[in-house]
Amino acid sequence: MAHDESPHDGWHCPAERTLEFLSGKWRPMVIYWLMDGPLRFNALQRRLGGVTHRTLSKTLKEMESDGLLSRRDYGEIPPRVDYSLTEKGRSLRPVLEAMAAWAEAGR
């Protein structure tokens, strides 16, 4: 497709959709920390450092809505909920690895 043509799905370039999934300060970091397996909210918040409860909650809900992660509620008291990457979320690993390699090469 020529650069001046508009794609059928409304995206202007192939990377735009990927960038939307990784937009924001916390999304790439959430994906990074969940690559090794599920984490509970408080454990994820500790690893991220500096994110407020409200911001992390909003980010996780958006990422769940986008199909990047799943939320598992065990229905226990006290509440026990963990978050894990879906197949779609895990598929972003090479993208994050490429970003890390680029950052390392540019130092």
One Martini backbone bead per residue (centre of mass of N, CA, C, O) as a GRO file, in nm:
protein
  107
    1MET     BB    1   0.097   0.035   0.021
    2ALA     BB    2   0.067   0.348   0.003
    3HIS     BB    3   0.121   0.621   0.209
    4ASP     BB    4  -0.155   0.780   0.099
    5GLU     BB    5  -0.314   0.551   0.191
    6SER     BB    6  -0.601   0.417   0.341
    7PRO     BB    7  -0.682   0.205   0.557
    8HIS     BB    8  -0.953   0.005   0.644
    9ASP     BB    9  -0.912   0.029   0.981
   10GLY     BB   10  -0.792   0.345   1.036
   11TRP     BB   11  -0.497   0.317   1.011
   12HIS     BB   12  -0.194   0.487   0.915
   13CYS     BB   13  -0.005   0.263   1.042
   14PRO     BB   14   0.115  -0.037   1.150
   15ALA     BB   15   0.221   0.080   1.441
   16GLU     BB   16  -0.027   0.221   1.573
   17ARG     BB   17  -0.165  -0.016   1.720
   18THR     BB   18   0.072  -0.089   1.904
   19LEU     BB   19   0.104   0.190   2.039
   20GLU     BB   20  -0.171   0.186   2.175
   21PHE     BB   21  -0.111  -0.062   2.364
   22LEU     BB   22   0.164   0.111   2.476
   23SER     BB   23   0.034   0.340   2.597
   24GLY     BB   24   0.187   0.489   2.830
   25LYS     BB   25   0.370   0.440   3.116
   26TRP     BB   26   0.251   0.146   3.233
   27ARG     BB   27   0.202  -0.080   3.021
   28PRO     BB   28   0.489  -0.191   2.964
   29MET     BB   29   0.542  -0.259   3.267
   30VAL     BB   30   0.318  -0.459   3.310
   31ILE     BB   31   0.408  -0.657   3.098
   32TYR     BB   32   0.686  -0.714   3.209
   33TRP     BB   33   0.590  -0.827   3.497
   34LEU     BB   34   0.390  -1.054   3.357
   35MET     BB   35   0.586  -1.248   3.200
   36ASP     BB   36   0.640  -1.446   3.465
   37GLY     BB   37   0.344  -1.397   3.569
   38PRO     BB   38   0.127  -1.377   3.799
   39LEU     BB   39  -0.028  -1.095   3.979
   40ARG     BB   40  -0.094  -0.903   4.227
   41PHE     BB   41  -0.169  -0.588   4.278
   42ASN     BB   42   0.041  -0.516   4.505
   43ALA     BB   43   0.286  -0.641   4.362
   44LEU     BB   44   0.270  -0.466   4.112
   45GLN     BB   45   0.289  -0.191   4.252
   46ARG     BB   46   0.568  -0.236   4.378
   47ARG     BB   47   0.726  -0.284   4.108
   48LEU     BB   48   0.654  -0.008   3.979
   49GLY     BB   49   0.654   0.234   4.128
   50GLY     BB   50   0.460   0.534   4.166
   51VAL     BB   51   0.184   0.413   4.145
   52THR     BB   52  -0.133   0.450   4.175
   53HIS     BB   53  -0.413   0.291   4.247
   54ARG     BB   54  -0.592   0.431   4.034
   55THR     BB   55  -0.406   0.404   3.786
   56LEU     BB   56  -0.373   0.098   3.790
   57SER     BB   57  -0.668   0.023   3.774
   58LYS     BB   58  -0.722   0.162   3.502
   59THR     BB   59  -0.506   0.017   3.336
   60LEU     BB   60  -0.610  -0.274   3.381
   61LYS     BB   61  -0.892  -0.232   3.261
   62GLU     BB   62  -0.797  -0.149   2.978
   63MET     BB   63  -0.627  -0.406   2.919
   64GLU     BB   64  -0.862  -0.598   2.945
   65SER     BB   65  -1.037  -0.468   2.721
   66ASP     BB   66  -0.793  -0.518   2.503
   67GLY     BB   67  -0.680  -0.827   2.571
   68LEU     BB   68  -0.395  -0.837   2.749
   69LEU     BB   69  -0.557  -0.918   3.013
   70SER     BB   70  -0.632  -1.104   3.310
   71ARG     BB   71  -0.884  -1.155   3.563
   72ARG     BB   72  -0.863  -1.321   3.888
   73ASP     BB   73  -1.126  -1.426   4.095
   74TYR     BB   74  -1.151  -1.623   4.395
   75GLY     BB   75  -1.377  -1.545   4.612
   76GLU     BB   76  -1.236  -1.429   4.866
   77ILE     BB   77  -1.166  -1.392   5.221
   78PRO     BB   78  -0.988  -1.203   5.137
   79PRO     BB   79  -0.926  -1.067   4.858
   80ARG     BB   80  -0.838  -1.250   4.547
   81VAL     BB   81  -0.631  -1.114   4.287
   82ASP     BB   82  -0.522  -1.171   3.950
   83TYR     BB   83  -0.274  -1.110   3.691
   84SER     BB   84  -0.260  -1.181   3.332
   85LEU     BB   85  -0.153  -1.271   3.037
   86THR     BB   86  -0.236  -1.298   2.733
   87GLU     BB   87  -0.165  -1.388   2.427
   88LYS     BB   88  -0.166  -1.097   2.327
   89GLY     BB   89   0.027  -0.989   2.546
   90ARG     BB   90   0.265  -1.191   2.488
   91SER     BB   91   0.308  -1.089   2.185
   92LEU     BB   92   0.477  -0.821   2.292
   93ARG     BB   93   0.763  -0.912   2.368
   94PRO     BB   94   0.935  -0.844   2.108
   95VAL     BB   95   0.879  -0.544   2.126
   96LEU     BB   96   1.010  -0.493   2.404
   97GLU     BB   97   1.286  -0.611   2.330
   98ALA     BB   98   1.345  -0.409   2.102
   99MET     BB   99   1.331  -0.157   2.280
  100ALA     BB  100   1.560  -0.240   2.471
  101ALA     BB  101   1.782  -0.268   2.256
  102TRP     BB  102   1.767   0.022   2.159
  103ALA     BB  103   1.834   0.157   2.431
  104GLU     BB  104   2.111   0.019   2.472
  105ALA     BB  105   2.244   0.123   2.200
  106GLY     BB  106   2.188   0.448   2.282
  107ARG     BB  107   2.395   0.499   2.532
   0.00000   0.00000   0.00000
